[in-house]
Amino acid sequence: MEKFTVLSGIAAPLLRDNIDTDAIVRVERLFGAVPRAELGPYCFESWRYLPDRSENPDFVLNRTPYREANILLAGTNFGCGSSREGAIWALAGQGIRSIIAPSFGDIFRNNCFQNGLLPVEMDLLHIQAIARQVEADPAVNRVTVDLNANVVIGPDGSRTAFRIPELRREALLAGLDEIELTLTREDQITGFQSDDASRRPWIYQLQKGDR
């Protein structure tokens, strides 16, 4: 998994509430016909394309310079709906590495951490203020998400702090998923098991017998 430390770039405003995972990627794209690494063009497919499959010029990610956005400014309850992890893969394929929203669907939020995408919870008024600054000149007025300092820096230099669980932060900074993060504590796990076996040997004897 790619490390996440400091991300600076174009932020695309998509300030709709309750954007669900079906809007992010349609379920039929996840049945194996489209490889995970090629889901980017299907991100927000229903909004991105007109019935004749031409691009919808009104959709933000079809407009220059938002085509190059790596940050998404979103509304409340982003990623609600079903638990499909493919929504994260589609966003990543589109180039999105961080989403800033007032709140997220719980499963979607966890899936973000597992795939190296940073969900940042921020008050809607702050997001709207950043969006206004970006829209004034989106190619120039860039946004920075600094996980080292836990701040979002707006185009005007304003700094808004955010919080994520420390273990999640540690994993993102190091580029580790949950299994890899657990393995970094292998010595502690082995030490615990050794101590526990000396205090409760009957449990370990039972386990050996079961095998």
N, C-alpha and C positions, 0 to 999 in steps of 0.2 A: 504494500500500500504506500502511495506517495506521501511523504511528510507534508504537514501543514504547519507553517510558521507564520509568515507574513504574506498576505495576498493583496496586491494593488491592481486595480483595473477598472474597466468600464462596468457600471452597475445598471442593469436594466430594470426599470420600474414596471411591475406587474401587480398593482395594488388591488387585487381582487381578494375578497374573503372566501374561505372554504374551497380553495382549489384542491380537488381530490386527486388521488393517484390515478384514477381512470382518465382524468383530463391530462395528466402528465404523460402517461403512455397507455394506449389502449391494450386491453388484455390479449387480443389476438396476436399482437406483436411479440408475445412472450412464450409462444408455443414451440419455439425452436427454429422457426423459419428465418428469424433475424438473429444473428449472433449478438451476444451481449455487447461486444465492442462496437457494433454498428447500429445501436439504437438511437444515436443522436438525432438523425433526421426525422425520427418519429416522436421526438419530444414535443408535447403540446400539439400533436398532429391535427386534432379537430379544429383548433384555432389557427393553426399555421397555414393550412391550405384551404383553398376554395374547392367547390365540388368537382371542378375539372382538374384538380391537383396542381393548379398554379398557386404561387404564393399569395397569401392574403397581405396586401401592402399595409393594412392597418394594424397587423400584429407586431408587437414591439420587437421581437427577436428577428423579424424579417427586415428590419430597418437598419441602415448604417448610422452610427457605428455599433448599435446594440447587437449586431450579429456576432461581434467579438466579445460580448460580455462574459465575464467569469464570476460575477456577483449578481444575485437576483434580489430585488427589493419587493417583498410580497406582503399580502394582507393576513388577517387573522386566520388561524387554524389551517395553515398551509400543510398539504400532504395528508389530509384527512381521508376517510374512506378505507378501502381494502389495504391489506398489509404488503402488497406486492413490492418486493425489493427492486424489481425492474424499473420502477419510477426513478430510483437513485441512479441506476445505470444509464437511463435515458438522459437525465440532467447532466451527468458527468460526460456523456458522449457529446452533448451540446456545448460543453466547455465550462459549465457551472461548477465552481468549487465551494461557494458559500452562499447561503440563503439567509437574508435578514428579514425577520417577520415578528409580529407580536406574539405569536404562538404557533405550535406545530402539532400535527397528529402524533400521538405518543410512539406508535410503531415506526412511523416514517422517521421521526427524530432519531430513534435508536439505529435504524438502518443507515442513516446518514453517517453516524459515527463509525459504523462498521465498514464503510466504503470510502472513508477519507474526505467526506464532504462535511463542512462545518455549518450546523444550524445555529444562528445567533438570534436570541430573543431580545427584542428591543421595543420600547414604547412606540405606538403607532405615530404619535406626533413627531418623534425624532426621525422615524422612517420617512414620513411625508416631507419633512424639512430637507432631508438629504435628497429625496427624489426631485424636489423643486430645484435644488442647486445643480443636480446632474442634468436635468432637462434644459437648463439654460445653455449648456454647451457640453453635451455628453462625451465628446471625444477628448476634451481637456479636463473637465471636472470629474476627476477620478476619485474612487473610494478605496480606502485601505482597511483591511481586516487583519489586525495584529494579534495573533494568539499568544505570542510571547508576553505581551502586556495586557491582554484581554481588553482591548479597546477597538472600537470602530472609529476611524478618522474620516470625517466628511470632507468634501471639496474645499470648504472654507477653513479647514484646520481644526474644527471642533472635534472633541474627543468624547465618545460615549462608552462607558465601561459596560461590559457584559460578563456573565458568569456561566460556566459549564462545570459539571462534576470533574474533580481533579484527576481521577483516573482516565476519564475520557480525554481530557486535555493532554495528559501525559502520553496517551496512546497516539493521538493525532500528531503531536510534536515529533514523536519518534517514528511515525509511520507504521504503527503496529495495530493489528486487529486484536480481538479479545484473547484468542488462543496464543498469539505471539506475546502479548502482554503478560499473560499468565506464565509462560515459559521463562520470562525474565526473572521470575520469582521461584525458580525451580529449587534453589538451595533452601529457601524458606519453607517450601512445601515438604521437601525431604526431611528437614529438621523437625517440622511439626509432626510428621508421620512417625519419626523415630521416637520423639518424646511421648507421643500418644501411645505407641506400641508398648513403651515401658510402663505407662500408667494403666493401660487397659489391654493387656496381652490377649485376653480371651476373645476379643473382637477379631484380632488378626489371626488367631488360631482357627476361629470359625470360618473366616474367609478362605484360609488354606484348605480346610476340609471341604468347603463347597466346590473347590476346583477339582 
